[in-house]
């Protein structure tokens, strides 16, 4: 399928797509052949492309700005053994010194195509998809890692004919690409635009669990799980009924879909890093091998698939205009990620309760944990929430240390809090006749289509909200996005709940969380962050410091928790022996407030609208 870009809404709300037969394409498609036979044993993939060409100067691009990752993280350093030939003769190429993702060369006279060969060295560096390739029993293909494309044309009108050689006959696969034909270990697919090719990852493996979990007419949704062991793959049966309900809940809320078939692609592995990357007709997700077998892990990570699935509507069908450039080299404008990711964070969480993975009784305390962290984040006093979105390309890769002072990609979770506040306003002012769901259905739902893109701007968001509830949404976003906000948006107090701190930990804030007491985050004694202005910071503790002992006893989280509890009674300082850069020193923390964990409790006499947020539509 080839689609026309529709930038915003015109005079009508018709969404148009154009299907082109292969013979109608302006040029012959690029033949893309991947050989993954050595991926499980050597972590490498071989690429061979046959690219139509004409004599004269030519430039090939390696994808730089990767959709869904919001930053220029195309793993160019993993490209090796690049050889370009024409008519069997090697062509000398030059890398553009100002754009290292561009390869320039001259196509010789008489050539009507070029052959490109290179090797992708998998998982040698990086984050997100660049760190995921293969284990002995599973393999993930992210097509943008394994291709070059001409600098002419756009991602919409550059077409490929992809194929892949799987590691062996026992390897099964799943992808959103259409027209799969397998001959031995080679699988070929229909011609596809570059836009949809890089939006259609392929997962493969020998231990597989695949089930159709929803269908309506000709459309289906599938759960595809690839694992290091068959026991781990089969454990997906635990999640299957929840994911089936997830699809029903999404369809009930949005009222329409913008995919023909949808494939949840999920890897379960203790060897391959996890991730969550959205695509229009699939999502490429990864978790540990015990994800379904460890109930707490399943509940805590219960929003993974719901988050990425929501992006099919919010992020893929309706997309910020600044995230839909003509090619993969043009920088993104990430300034609307508080919609793209913030509202998806909201609905990813909400749907994890509606689909039953998370019990509804846990919803208030999850909101408490979300709010409390950002309410105790000193960086909010200098950096706006909007700036965290604009700064996303470097904040994603920022080190963890001093995150609270720097601020990280807060447009996700604090963005979700802002959307909860918007929901509270809509519910209250319409006397519960409407909610944020009403806006979501109108703005992201509409009528069922194939995988097309309709872009939007901030003004479109405001106009869409005003259709649901006339209100000063311009001032609302100015307050929470553009201005310094000493506290996050609070949607729970108007909805009948208030924040309190007690000595009782929760699923979301466990006992070894000392952020709200002495003001540090630790992992097995290693300090990863210190809240500026907290007792720990006043005691001159910093990051990359290891706590060796507490009040003369060897360190453990339990020992520190007991010391904090004892100090609340004795009023004596807490003595720590710490090490940093091979230097040991003693510090005293003057804190007598005891352990503190955030909770929400009901406000008597105020209607409980917060609980209504996670009420499911379907049984």
C-alpha positions in Angstrom: 0.0 0.0 0.0 1.2 3.5 -0.8 -0.4 6.4 1.1 -0.7 10.1 0.5 0.3 12.4 3.4 -2.6 14.4 4.8 -1.3 17.3 6.8 -4.1 18.0 9.3 -7.8 18.1 8.3 -9.1 19.9 5.2 -12.6 21.0 4.6 -13.8 17.4 4.9 -12.7 14.6 7.2 -12.2 12.1 4.5 -9.0 10.2 4.8 -7.6 9.1 1.5 -5.2 6.4 0.6 -4.0 5.2 -2.8 -3.0 1.7 -3.5 -0.5 1.3 -6.4 0.2 -1.9 -8.3 3.9 -2.6 -8.5 4.0 -1.7 -12.2 2.7 1.8 -11.4 5.7 2.7 -9.3 7.9 5.4 -10.7 11.0 3.1 -10.8 11.7 -0.5 -10.2 11.8 -1.4 -6.5 15.1 -1.9 -4.6 15.8 -5.6 -4.2 16.7 -6.1 -0.5 18.1 -9.4 0.5 19.1 -10.1 4.1 21.0 -13.2 5.2 20.5 -13.9 8.9 21.9 -17.4 9.0 24.8 -16.3 11.1 22.9 -14.1 13.5 22.3 -16.6 16.3 26.0 -17.8 16.4 27.9 -14.6 15.4 25.4 -11.8 15.8 25.9 -10.6 12.2 23.5 -10.1 9.3 24.6 -9.7 5.6 22.8 -7.2 3.3 22.6 -7.3 -0.5 20.7 -4.6 -2.3 20.2 -4.1 -6.0 19.3 -0.5 -6.4 18.1 1.1 -9.7 20.6 3.8 -10.8 21.6 6.0 -13.7 25.2 7.1 -14.7 26.5 10.0 -12.8 26.8 11.2 -9.1 24.7 9.3 -6.6 24.2 9.4 -2.8 23.0 6.6 -0.6 21.7 7.3 2.9 21.9 5.0 6.0 18.7 5.7 8.1 19.6 8.2 10.9 16.4 9.5 12.6 14.5 6.3 13.6 10.7 6.5 13.9 9.5 5.6 17.4 12.9 6.3 18.9 12.7 10.1 18.5 16.4 10.6 18.0 19.3 10.2 15.5 20.3 6.7 16.6 20.6 4.8 13.4 23.5 2.4 14.4 25.9 3.6 11.6 28.9 2.4 13.6 27.7 -1.2 13.2 27.9 -1.0 9.4 31.0 -2.8 8.1 32.4 -4.3 4.9 30.5 -1.9 2.6 31.1 -2.7 -1.0 29.3 -1.0 -4.0 29.6 -2.4 -7.5 28.1 -1.8 -10.9 28.3 -4.2 -13.8 30.5 -6.4 -11.6 33.1 -3.7 -11.0 33.8 -2.1 -7.6 32.9 1.6 -7.2 34.9 3.8 -4.9 32.7 5.5 -2.4 33.3 8.5 -0.1 31.5 9.4 3.2 30.2 12.9 3.4 32.4 14.6 6.0 29.5 16.7 7.2 26.9 13.9 7.1 28.4 10.7 8.1 25.3 8.7 7.2 25.7 9.7 3.5 27.8 7.7 1.0 28.7 9.4 -2.3 30.0 7.9 -5.5 29.8 8.0 -9.3 27.7 5.4 -11.2 29.7 4.5 -14.3 28.4 4.8 -17.9 26.2 1.9 -19.1 25.0 0.9 -15.6 21.3 0.8 -14.8 21.7 -0.5 -11.3 24.2 -0.9 -8.5 24.8 -3.8 -6.0 25.4 -2.9 -2.4 26.8 -5.4 0.1 27.5 -4.8 3.8 27.6 -6.6 7.1 25.6 -5.4 10.1 27.5 -6.1 13.3 24.7 -6.6 15.8 24.4 -5.4 19.4 27.8 -3.9 19.6 26.6 -0.6 21.1 23.6 1.6 21.7 20.1 1.5 23.1 16.7 0.5 21.9 16.6 -1.5 18.6 20.3 -1.1 18.0 21.1 -3.3 21.1 18.7 -6.1 20.0 19.6 -8.7 17.3 19.8 -12.4 18.3 20.3 -15.1 20.8 20.8 -18.8 20.0 17.0 -19.3 19.6 15.5 -15.9 18.5 16.3 -13.1 16.1 14.9 -9.6 15.6 15.1 -7.9 12.3 14.8 -4.1 12.3 15.0 -3.3 8.6 16.4 0.2 8.9 19.6 -1.3 10.3 20.2 -3.3 7.2 19.6 -1.0 4.2 20.8 2.0 2.3 18.4 4.1 0.2 18.8 6.7 -2.5 18.9 10.4 -1.4 16.3 11.1 -4.1 12.6 10.4 -3.5 10.9 10.2 -0.1 10.1 7.4 2.3 6.7 7.3 0.8 7.7 6.8 -2.8 10.9 4.7 -2.4 9.9 1.1 -2.8 11.6 -2.2 -1.7 11.1 -5.8 -2.5 12.4 -7.4 0.7 13.5 -10.9 1.5 15.3 -12.7 4.3 17.1 -16.0 4.7 16.3 -17.3 8.2 18.8 -19.1 10.3 17.3 -22.6 9.6 14.2 -24.7 8.8 13.0 -24.7 12.4 12.8 -21.0 12.6 9.3 -19.4 12.4 8.6 -15.8 12.0 6.0 -13.0 12.4 5.8 -9.5 10.8 3.3 -7.0 9.6 4.7 -7.3 6.1 2.3 -8.9 3.6 2.6 -11.5 0.9 5.1 -13.8 2.7 6.2 -16.7 0.6 8.7 -19.2 2.0 11.0 -21.4 -0.1 13.4 -23.3 2.2 14.8 -20.8 4.6 14.2 -17.8 2.3 11.1 -15.7 2.8 10.0 -13.0 0.3 7.4 -10.3 0.8 5.3 -7.9 -1.3 6.8 -4.7 -2.5 6.5 -2.1 0.2 7.4 1.6 0.7 10.5 2.5 2.8 8.0 4.1 5.2 6.2 0.8 5.8 9.2 -1.4 5.6 11.0 0.2 8.5 7.7 0.2 10.3 7.4 -3.6 10.0 10.0 -5.4 12.1 10.3 -9.2 11.8 10.8 -11.5 14.8 11.9 -15.1 14.3 12.7 -18.0 16.6 12.6 -21.7 17.3 10.5 -21.4 20.5 7.2 -19.7 19.5 3.8 -19.1 20.9 1.4 -17.6 18.4 -2.4 -17.1 18.8 -5.0 -15.1 17.1 -6.6 -13.1 19.9 -9.1 -10.9 18.1 -10.9 -10.8 14.7 -13.6 -8.8 13.0 -14.4 -9.3 9.4 -11.1 -9.7 7.5 -9.0 -8.0 10.3 -7.2 -10.0 13.0 -4.8 -9.4 15.9 -2.1 -11.9 16.8 0.0 -12.5 19.8 3.5 -13.7 18.7 5.9 -14.6 21.4 9.5 -15.7 20.7 11.6 -17.0 23.6 14.8 -18.7 24.5 12.9 -21.8 25.8 9.6 -23.3 24.9 8.6 -23.2 28.5 9.1 -19.4 28.5 7.2 -19.1 25.2 4.3 -21.1 26.5 4.1 -18.9 29.6 2.5 -16.3 27.3 -0.8 -18.2 27.9 -0.9 -16.3 31.2 -1.0 -13.0 29.3 -3.1 -14.1 26.3 -6.6 -13.4 27.8 -5.5 -10.0 29.0 -4.2 -9.0 25.6 -7.3 -10.3 23.9 -9.3 -8.0 26.2 -6.8 -5.2 25.5 -7.7 -5.3 21.8 -11.4 -5.3 22.7 -11.0 -2.3 25.1 -9.0 -0.3 22.5 -11.6 -0.9 19.9 -14.4 0.0 22.3 -12.8 3.3 23.2 -11.5 4.4 19.8 -14.4 2.9 17.8 -12.2 2.4 14.7 -8.8 1.1 13.8 -6.0 2.1 11.3 -4.4 -1.3 10.7 -5.4 -4.2 8.5 -4.0 -6.8 10.9 -2.1 -6.2 14.0 0.9 -8.3 15.3 2.1 -8.1 18.9 5.8 -9.1 18.6 7.2 -10.0 22.0 10.6 -11.6 22.8 11.2 -13.2 26.2 14.9 -13.5 26.9 17.4 -13.0 29.7 20.1 -12.6 27.0 18.5 -10.0 24.7 17.7 -6.6 26.1 14.1 -5.6 26.4 12.4 -2.8 24.7 9.1 -1.3 23.5 9.0 0.2 20.1 5.7 1.1 18.4 4.7 0.4 14.8 1.5 1.0 12.9 0.5 -2.6 12.4 2.7 -4.2 15.0 4.8 -3.5 18.1 8.3 -4.9 18.8 8.5 -5.5 22.6 11.0 -7.4 24.8 10.9 -8.7 28.3 12.8 -11.1 30.5 12.3 -14.9 30.2 10.3 -15.0 33.5 8.1 -12.0 32.6 4.8 -14.0 32.7 6.0 -16.4 35.4 6.9 -13.7 37.9 3.5 -12.1 38.8 5.0 -8.9 40.3 7.1 -8.4 37.1 4.0 -9.0 34.9 1.9 -6.5 36.9 4.7 -3.8 37.2 5.4 -4.1 33.4 1.7 -4.6 32.6 1.6 -1.5 30.4 4.2 -2.6 27.9 2.0 -4.0 25.2 -0.9 -1.6 25.9 1.4 1.4 25.6 2.9 0.4 22.2 -0.5 -0.8 20.9 -2.0 2.6 21.7 0.6 4.2 19.5 -1.1 2.7 16.4 -3.7 5.4 17.0 -1.7 8.0 18.8 1.6 8.4 17.1 1.2 6.4 13.9 -2.2 7.3 12.6 -2.3 10.8 14.1 1.3 12.0 14.2 2.9 15.3 15.1 3.8 17.1 11.9 7.3 17.5 13.1 7.8 13.7 13.3 6.9 13.0 9.6 9.7 14.3 7.4 10.2 13.2 3.8 13.3 11.1 4.6 15.1 9.6 7.6 17.9 12.1 7.6 15.8 15.2 8.5 15.8 16.0 12.2 12.6 15.5 14.1 10.7 18.2 16.0 10.0 16.3 19.2 8.1 19.2 20.9 4.8 17.4 20.8 5.9 14.3 22.5 3.8 15.2 25.5 0.9 14.2 23.2 2.5 11.3 21.3 4.2 9.7 24.4 2.4 11.5 27.3 -1.1 10.6 26.3 0.1 7.1 25.3 1.7 6.7 28.7 -1.7 7.7 30.2 -3.7 5.2 28.1 -1.0 2.5 28.3 -1.4 2.6 32.1 -5.2 3.0 32.0 -5.6 0.1 29.6 -3.4 -2.2 31.8 -6.1 -1.8 34.4 -9.0 -2.1 32.0 -7.5 -5.3 30.5 -7.1 -6.8 33.9 -3.4 -7.2 34.1 -3.3 -4.7 37.0 -6.0 -4.9 39.7 -8.1 -1.7 39.9 -7.4 -1.3 43.6 -3.7 -0.6 42.6 -4.6 2.4 40.4 -4.7 5.1 43.2 -1.3 4.1 44.5 0.2 4.0 41.1 -1.0 7.6 40.6 0.4 8.5 44.0 3.8 7.1 43.0 3.8 9.0 39.7 2.9 12.3 41.3 5.2 12.0 44.3 8.3 11.5 42.2 7.7 14.5 40.1 6.6 16.6 43.1 10.0 15.7 44.6 12.1 16.5 41.5 14.2 19.6 41.9 14.9 19.9 38.2 11.3 21.1 37.6 12.3 24.4 39.2 14.4 25.3 36.2 13.3 23.1 33.2 9.8 23.1 31.8 7.9 19.9 30.9 7.8 21.1 27.3 11.6 21.5 27.2 12.0 17.8 28.2 10.1 16.9 25.0 12.1 19.3 22.8 15.3 18.0 24.4 14.3 14.4 23.9 17.1 13.5 21.4 19.8 14.0 24.0 17.8 13.3 27.2 17.1 9.7 26.0 20.8 9.1 26.0 21.6 11.1 29.2 23.2 9.2 32.1 21.0 8.3 35.0 23.0 10.1 37.6 21.3 13.3 38.9 18.3 12.6 36.7 16.1 14.5 39.2 18.2 17.7 38.8 18.6 17.4 35.1 15.1 16.1 34.4 14.7 13.2 32.0 12.0 12.3 29.5 9.4 13.5 31.9 6.9 14.1 29.1 6.0 10.4 29.5 4.8 10.1 33.1 4.3 13.7 34.0 2.6 14.1 30.7 0.3 11.3 31.7 -0.5 13.2 35.0 -1.3 16.3 32.9 -3.7 14.2 30.8 -5.3 12.8 34.0 -5.9 16.4 35.0 -7.5 17.1 31.6 -9.7 14.1 32.1 -10.8 15.4 35.5 -11.8 18.7 34.1 -13.8 17.2 31.3 -15.6 14.8 33.6 -16.4 17.5 36.2 -17.6 20.1 33.8 -19.8 17.7 31.7 -21.2 16.1 34.8 -19.5 12.8 33.8 -21.1 12.7 30.4 -17.8 13.0 28.7 -14.1 12.3 29.5 -10.7 12.3 27.8 -11.9 9.1 26.2 -14.4 11.2 24.2 -11.5 13.3 22.8 -9.4 10.2 22.1 -12.3 8.6 20.1 -12.9 11.7 18.1 -9.3 12.7 17.4 -7.5 9.4 17.1 -10.4 7.1 16.2 -12.7 8.4 13.4 -13.4 5.9 10.7 -11.5 2.6 10.1 -8.7 2.9 7.5 -5.6 1.2 6.6 -2.2 2.3 7.9 -2.3 6.0 6.9 -0.9 9.1 8.5 -2.7 12.3 9.4 -0.5 14.9 11.0 -1.5 17.4 13.7 -0.2 20.5 15.4 -0.7 21.9 18.9 -3.6 24.0 17.6 -5.3 20.9 16.3 -5.1 19.3 19.8 -6.6 22.4 21.3 -9.4 22.6 18.7 -10.1 18.9 19.2 -10.4 19.3 23.0 -12.7 22.4 22.5 -15.0 20.2 20.5 -15.4 18.0 23.5 -15.5 20.8 26.1 -15.2 24.5 25.4 -12.5 25.6 27.8 -9.3 27.6 27.9 -7.1 24.7 26.8 -4.5 27.2 25.4 -3.9 28.5 29.0 -4.0 24.9 30.3 -1.1 23.8 28.2 0.7 27.0 28.6 0.6 26.4 32.4 1.7 22.8 32.3 3.9 22.7 29.2 5.5 26.1 28.7 5.9 27.5 32.2 7.9 26.4 35.2 5.5 24.4 37.3 6.6 23.9 41.0 4.2 20.9 41.2 2.9 18.4 38.6 -0.7 18.6 37.4 -3.0 17.1 40.0 -6.1 15.4 38.6 -6.7 13.1 41.6 -7.7 15.6 44.3 -10.7 17.0 42.2 -11.5 13.3 41.6 -11.9 12.5 45.3 -8.4 11.5 46.5 -5.5 13.1 48.4 -1.8 12.3 48.6 -0.4 11.2 52.0 2.9 9.6 53.1 2.9 6.6 55.4 5.5 4.1 56.5 3.9 1.4 54.4 5.5 0.6 51.0 3.5 -0.2 47.9 3.9 -2.2 44.8 5.0 0.9 43.0 7.2 2.3 45.8 8.9 -0.7 47.5 10.6 -0.7 51.0 14.1 -0.1 49.6 12.9 3.3 48.1 14.5 6.1 50.2 13.7 8.9 47.8 11.0 10.4 50.0 12.9 10.1 53.3 16.6 10.8 53.2 16.5 11.6 49.4 18.6 9.0 47.6 18.1 6.2 45.1 20.3 3.2 45.5 20.8 -0.3 44.1 22.6 -2.8 46.3 24.2 0.2 48.1 25.3 2.0 44.9 23.9 5.5 44.9 22.4 6.4 41.4 20.8 9.7 42.3 20.6 12.2 45.1 17.8 14.7 45.5 19.2 18.2 45.7 18.3 19.8 49.1 17.5 16.4 50.7 19.2 15.2 53.9 21.4 12.9 51.8 22.5 15.9 49.7 23.1 18.1 52.7 25.4 15.3 54.1 27.4 15.6 50.8 26.5 12.3 49.4 26.7 12.1 45.6 26.2 9.7 42.7 28.6 6.7 42.0 29.1 6.4 45.8 28.7 3.0 47.5 27.3 2.7 51.0 29.5 0.2 52.9 28.1 0.3 56.4 25.2 1.9 58.3 25.6 2.6 62.0 28.5 0.2 62.1 26.7 -2.7 60.3 27.4 -3.9 56.8 25.1 -2.3 54.3 21.8 -3.7 53.1 18.6 -2.0 52.2 16.9 -3.5 55.2 19.7 -2.2 57.5 19.3 1.3 56.1 15.5 1.1 56.4 15.8 0.1 60.1 18.3 2.9 60.8 15.9 5.5 59.3 13.1 4.0 61.5 15.3 4.1 64.6 16.4 7.7 64.0 12.8 8.8 64.0 12.7 7.6 67.6 16.2 8.3 68.9 16.7 11.6 67.0 20.3 10.6 66.5 22.1 11.1 63.2 22.5 8.1 60.8 26.1 7.2 60.4 27.3 5.9 57.0 30.6 4.6 55.8 30.8 5.3 52.1 33.3 4.7 49.3 33.8 6.8 46.2 36.8 6.5 43.8 38.6 4.2 46.3 38.3 6.8 49.0 36.4 5.9 52.2 34.8 8.4 54.5 32.2 8.7 57.2 29.1 10.9 56.8 26.2 11.7 59.1 22.7 12.1 57.8 20.5 14.3 60.1 17.0 13.0 59.4 14.3 12.0 61.9 11.2 11.9 59.6 11.1 8.1 59.3 10.3 6.1 56.2 7.9 7.7 53.8 5.9 6.1 51.0 3.2 7.9 48.9 -0.4 6.8 48.9 -3.7 8.2 47.8 -6.6 8.1 50.3 -10.2 9.0 49.7 -11.6 12.4 50.5 -15.0 12.0 52.2 -17.9 13.6 50.4 -16.2 14.1 47.1 -17.3 11.9 44.2 -14.7 9.2 43.2 -14.1 9.9 39.6 -10.5 8.5 39.7 -11.8 5.0 39.9 -14.0 5.6 36.9 -11.0 6.3 34.7 -10.0 2.6 34.7 -13.5 1.1 34.5 -13.5 -1.3 31.5 -15.8 -1.0 28.5 -16.0 -4.7 27.9 -16.4 -7.9 29.9 
